[in-house]
């Protein structure tokens, strides 16, 4: 088996490309909405479209092309995709919502402490770090990510 055999694995390459594409396209989408370029979106979780959804649906679609809709491998990929997308809109989204509330409580608490004389003398490293709030996805973000992945696989397999 050749070391470059992995480069012949189209489902893997399509899934990885889908992640890259979905992460990259977040930057111009964010710019169109906010009028601000944020390059950190390329490596962050959350946002439109969901790169997780794009990856698992492109993988699932590619496996359908490779092995057929009746294959056990397609069944595994489909269940995997459903679980990933459900998690993105459920647990991870709720964790992000909780982080927003905790950060607000932290801000309120810091404002209270600022009014005391001791807070001004604390070093920056003694202050609390904000929790990451962009963990999960809204259903539309997951849907658009899924659609992105399917389209990328369809384009790949119809062009081959």
C-alpha positions as CSV (number, residue, x, y, z in Angstrom):
1,X,0.0,0.0,0.0
2,X,1.4,3.3,-1.1
3,X,1.9,6.2,1.4
4,X,0.0,8.4,-1.1
5,X,-3.0,6.1,-1.2
6,X,-4.7,8.5,1.2
7,X,-4.7,11.1,-1.6
8,X,-7.0,8.6,-3.5
9,X,-9.6,8.6,-0.8
10,X,-12.2,11.0,-2.3
11,X,-14.7,10.9,0.6
12,X,-11.9,11.9,3.0
13,X,-10.7,14.7,0.7
14,X,-14.2,16.0,0.1
15,X,-15.0,16.1,3.8
16,X,-11.7,17.9,4.6
17,X,-12.3,20.4,1.8
18,X,-15.8,20.9,3.1
19,X,-14.5,21.9,6.5
20,X,-11.9,24.2,5.0
21,X,-14.5,25.8,2.6
22,X,-17.2,26.2,5.4
23,X,-14.6,27.8,7.7
24,X,-13.3,30.1,5.0
25,X,-16.8,31.3,3.8
26,X,-17.7,32.4,7.4
27,X,-15.3,35.4,6.9
28,X,-17.1,37.0,3.9
29,X,-20.5,36.1,5.3
30,X,-19.6,37.8,8.6
31,X,-18.2,40.8,6.6
32,X,-21.5,41.2,4.7
33,X,-23.5,41.2,7.9
34,X,-21.2,43.2,10.2
35,X,-18.9,45.1,7.8
36,X,-15.9,43.9,9.7
37,X,-13.3,41.3,8.6
38,X,-12.6,38.8,11.4
39,X,-9.9,36.3,10.4
40,X,-10.3,34.4,13.7
41,X,-13.6,33.0,12.4
42,X,-11.5,30.7,10.2
43,X,-10.4,28.7,13.2
44,X,-13.4,29.2,15.5
45,X,-16.4,27.0,16.2
46,X,-19.9,28.1,15.5
47,X,-21.2,30.5,12.9
48,X,-22.6,30.3,9.4
49,X,-22.3,27.7,7.9
50,X,-21.6,24.9,10.2
51,X,-18.3,23.2,9.1
52,X,-19.2,20.2,11.2
53,X,-22.4,19.7,9.2
54,X,-20.6,20.4,5.9
55,X,-18.0,17.7,6.8
56,X,-20.4,15.0,7.8
57,X,-22.9,15.5,5.0
58,X,-20.2,15.7,2.3
59,X,-18.7,12.5,3.8
60,X,-22.1,10.8,3.8
61,X,-22.9,11.9,0.3
62,X,-19.5,10.8,-1.0
63,X,-19.9,7.4,0.7
64,X,-23.3,7.1,-1.0
65,X,-21.6,7.7,-4.4
66,X,-18.9,5.2,-3.6
67,X,-20.8,2.4,-2.0
68,X,-24.5,3.0,-2.7
69,X,-27.4,4.0,-0.5
70,X,-28.0,0.4,0.6
71,X,-24.4,-0.1,2.0
72,X,-23.7,-0.5,5.8
73,X,-21.0,2.1,5.4
74,X,-23.6,4.6,4.2
75,X,-25.8,3.7,7.2
76,X,-22.9,4.3,9.6
77,X,-22.1,7.7,7.9
78,X,-25.7,8.8,8.0
79,X,-26.2,8.0,11.7
80,X,-22.8,9.7,12.5
81,X,-24.0,12.8,10.5
82,X,-27.3,13.0,12.3
83,X,-25.6,12.7,15.7
84,X,-23.1,15.4,14.9
85,X,-25.7,17.8,13.6
86,X,-28.1,17.1,16.5
87,X,-25.2,17.8,18.9
88,X,-24.3,21.0,17.1
89,X,-27.8,22.4,17.5
90,X,-28.5,20.9,21.0
91,X,-25.7,20.5,23.5
92,X,-23.1,22.7,22.0
93,X,-25.6,25.5,21.3
94,X,-26.9,25.4,24.8
95,X,-23.4,25.5,26.2
96,X,-22.8,28.6,24.2
97,X,-25.9,30.2,25.6
98,X,-24.8,29.3,29.1
99,X,-21.4,30.9,28.4
100,X,-23.2,34.1,27.4
101,X,-25.0,34.3,30.7
102,X,-22.0,33.4,32.7
103,X,-19.9,36.1,31.0
104,X,-22.7,38.6,31.7
105,X,-22.6,37.5,35.4
106,X,-18.8,37.9,35.3
107,X,-19.1,41.4,33.8
108,X,-21.6,42.4,36.5
109,X,-19.5,41.0,39.2
110,X,-16.4,42.8,37.9
111,X,-18.3,46.0,37.8
112,X,-19.2,45.5,41.4
113,X,-15.6,44.8,42.4
114,X,-14.4,47.8,40.4
115,X,-16.2,49.9,42.9
116,X,-14.1,48.6,45.7
117,X,-10.5,49.8,46.2
118,X,-8.9,46.3,46.1
119,X,-10.0,45.5,42.5
120,X,-7.8,48.2,41.0
121,X,-4.7,46.6,42.5
122,X,-5.2,43.1,41.1
123,X,-3.0,41.9,38.3
124,X,-4.6,41.1,34.9
125,X,-3.8,37.3,35.3
126,X,-5.8,37.3,38.5
127,X,-8.9,38.4,36.6
128,X,-11.3,35.8,35.2
129,X,-11.0,34.7,31.5
130,X,-14.2,34.8,29.4
131,X,-15.8,31.6,28.4
132,X,-16.2,30.9,24.7
133,X,-19.8,31.6,23.7
134,X,-19.7,30.6,20.0
135,X,-19.7,26.8,20.6
136,X,-22.7,25.5,18.8
137,X,-25.0,26.3,15.9
138,X,-28.5,27.6,15.2
139,X,-30.6,25.1,13.2
140,X,-30.2,27.3,10.1
141,X,-26.4,27.3,10.4
142,X,-26.5,23.5,10.6
143,X,-28.9,23.2,7.6
144,X,-26.7,25.5,5.5
145,X,-23.6,23.6,6.5
146,X,-25.3,20.3,5.6
147,X,-26.4,21.8,2.2
148,X,-22.8,23.0,1.7
149,X,-21.4,19.6,2.2
150,X,-23.9,17.8,0.0
151,X,-23.3,20.3,-2.8
152,X,-19.5,20.0,-2.6
153,X,-19.8,16.2,-2.8
154,X,-22.3,16.4,-5.7
155,X,-20.0,18.7,-7.6
156,X,-17.0,16.5,-6.9
157,X,-18.7,13.3,-8.0
158,X,-20.4,14.7,-11.0
159,X,-17.2,16.3,-12.2
160,X,-15.2,13.1,-11.9
